[in-house]
Amino acid sequence: MNYKTDVLIIGSGIAGLFAALKISDYAEVILITKKDKTESNTNYAQGGIASVIDINDSFEKHIEDTLIAGAGLCHREAVEMMVKEGPERIKDLIGIGTKFTERNGKFDLVKEGGHSHSRILHAKDLTGQEIERALINSVNLKSNILILENFTAIDFLTEHNLKKNKNSDIENKNCYGVYALNSQTNEVIKIESKATLLASGGLGQVYLHTTNPKIATGDGFAMAYRAGVKIANMEFIQFHPTSLYGSSSLPEFESRSFLISEAVRGFGGILRTKDGNTFMEKYDSRKELAPRDIVARAIDNELKKRGDEFIYLDITFKNSSEIIERFPNIYNTCKRIGIDITKEFIPVVPSAHYACGGVLVDKDAKTSLNGLYACGEVTMTGVHGANRLASNSLLEAIVYSHKAAKSIKEFIKENKNDFLEIPDWDDSGTLTHDEKILVTHTIKEVKHTMWDYVGIVRSKQRLERAKTRVSNLYKENESLYKKTKIYNDILEARNLIACAHMIIKCAEMRKESRGLHYIIDYPESDPDYLSDTIIQNQKF
Ligand SMILES: Cc1cc2nc3c(=O)[nH]c(=O)nc-3n(C[C@H](O)[C@H](O)[C@H](O)COP(=O)(O)OP(=O)(O)OC[C@H]3O[C@@H](n4cnc5c(N)ncnc54)[C@H](O)[C@@H]3O)c2cc1C
């Protein structure tokens, strides 16, 4: 069954749901999501959402902290907009029933790495889940939002798909919706829309170790790239310094690592090598509260130097009931693998966590393709620069969702075109794939390649190796894709390969080390190279 709507939203994380609520005030919305509606990076966010709430804090300080973390690459206007509009958007979240933790009648604002003031609102250590709960409750009350679960967007509908242009090389100028796979029936449908909002989240699954759930296969980045949309700064992948070593023994952490939030270091947590010694003082005067890239590289260096598989995070010296009260989720999860964090050190390793780069958008959340808007982790807005400040991503998502909702309102008012004649999905001549293991292996190979050669520390030689391997995987997978009836894994393999390609491409373009991109051949930042790496559908 095909659909037509005013606005199509891809993704049910904070960015997609927040925008859906705002857009439902003036238009009909279809929101598609890959699994059930709660499954998203948002749902696993622990630490919180940053905003200037305390009277002793200031916009200037939050802006300054964000710019410092971004290592010279943040777009100042974007940062200013995010920080200054933040408190209003937080009010929106509270208005729909989000319950942030309070202490003595005030919000319990906490501090995280890189912040000069306590400004993180949280809901204990389950902030994302609480926000997602409030958003879904509100969206469920809106009769003009239709949520389609288990629908995976495959590709955007653009000029390329118009019947008369089918075999031509016409440039894609407009977005008319998407083809999407119903993963329960394996049917591919067409959803046509006057405007499309991409809110499909991150790409952590391109790496072997990641805090991101299984859905985070970078589909939105890849779809945009294939449609010729401008993408920027893909080399800046944030590795979270502390994910729980050994969490994969728990069934729900088979494909993602359990995060030990930044807030644990904000709470006073100390990093120690396996023999119990501290080491952060050797790397940065802010020690455990240095920005994530510095902490992740310090841990990576200690692990490589010592040949250890993990380091420890210690909060045993803090009051036990305070630990359990503040971090119930972390306490319970560690307990399930036999670690009592009030008495024992927590074994941790870095994991791929967040993509600072993505689909290039302007201050109104517009992409370079007419009719396509984007917000949330899939975008490059300019606010994170070369490194994201902790707890700024949920904030960025709501500020830009709000912007997208406003821009789309204007867009659909001015563009009253009828729906165009776009053909249905044609899979004639394709076969059901009877060697699915080949695709499973491809996915594993991409993850290993990226972890081994395009991780926390890079080199020209490692990037060259990764490029050759990813290019081979691309050729093999594309030839299979063309003759196979679509199913989820083959789509995800295709998207992971495209994301790997984009990360390598941008990493090769940046001939310096800056923020999250550290390359041993160019260990210093180049003051003359203060620009974004922008790519647009280049050859694999
Ligand atoms: C463990 C963890 C902890 C974090 N902690 C914090 C924190 O404390 N503070 C903070 O600011 N940030 C945190 N982050 C980052 C933050 O959670 C994310 O950046 C943010 O939630 C992204 O929101 P989003 O709406 O853009 O994407 P998501 O929340 O990931 O939502 C994406 C949605 O798109 C859907 N989707 C994807 N592909 C398709 C497709 N092809 N078709 C249809 N649907 C699709 C997914 O199913 C999902 O519903 C954390 C991230 C993780 C993983």
The ligand as a Gaussian input file, in Angstrom:
#p B3LYP/6-31G(d) Opt

LIG

0 1
 C       24.219000       5.232000      24.849000
 C       24.068000       6.662000      24.432000
 C       24.065000       7.672000      25.383000
 C       23.938000       9.005000      24.997000
 N       23.871000       9.987000      25.955000
 C       23.631000      11.263000      25.584000
 C       23.429000      12.276000      26.557000
 O       23.433000      12.027000      27.754000
 N       23.210000      13.554000      26.110000
 C       23.173000      13.884000      24.796000
 O       22.973000      15.057000      24.454000
 N       23.354000      12.919000      23.853000
 C       23.556000      11.638000      24.217000
 N       23.714000      10.672000      23.251000
 C       23.552000      11.041000      21.847000
 C       22.068000      11.262000      21.579000
 O       21.318000      10.296000      22.271000
 C       21.763000      11.152000      20.110000
 O       22.630000      11.928000      19.359000
 C       20.329000      11.621000      19.840000
 O       19.448000      10.908000      20.658000
 C       19.995000      11.432000      18.389000
 O       18.638000      11.676000      18.225000
 P       18.011000      11.493000      16.787000
 O       16.552000      11.728000      16.952000
 O       18.757000      12.286000      15.809000
 O       18.298000       9.962000      16.418000
 P       17.829000       8.621000      17.138000
 O       17.377000       8.863000      18.505000
 O       18.880000       7.608000      16.921000
 O       16.579000       8.204000      16.279000
 C       16.738000       7.786000      14.939000
 C       15.456000       7.132000      14.484000
 O       15.530000       6.906000      13.087000
 C       15.083000       5.587000      12.797000
 N       15.692000       5.168000      11.536000
 C       17.005000       5.017000      11.240000
 N       17.156000       4.634000       9.955000
 C       15.905000       4.551000       9.441000
 C       15.393000       4.180000       8.174000
 N       16.185000       3.821000       7.161000
 N       14.056000       4.171000       7.990000
 C       13.200000       4.501000       9.017000
 N       13.643000       4.860000      10.244000
 C       14.969000       4.892000      10.446000
 C       15.507000       4.787000      13.999000
 O       14.793000       3.582000      14.073000
 C       15.187000       5.779000      15.110000
 O       13.820000       5.718000      15.419000
 C       23.841000       9.328000      23.620000
 C       23.860000       8.320000      22.669000
 C       23.956000       6.996000      23.057000
 C       23.965000       5.929000      22.017000

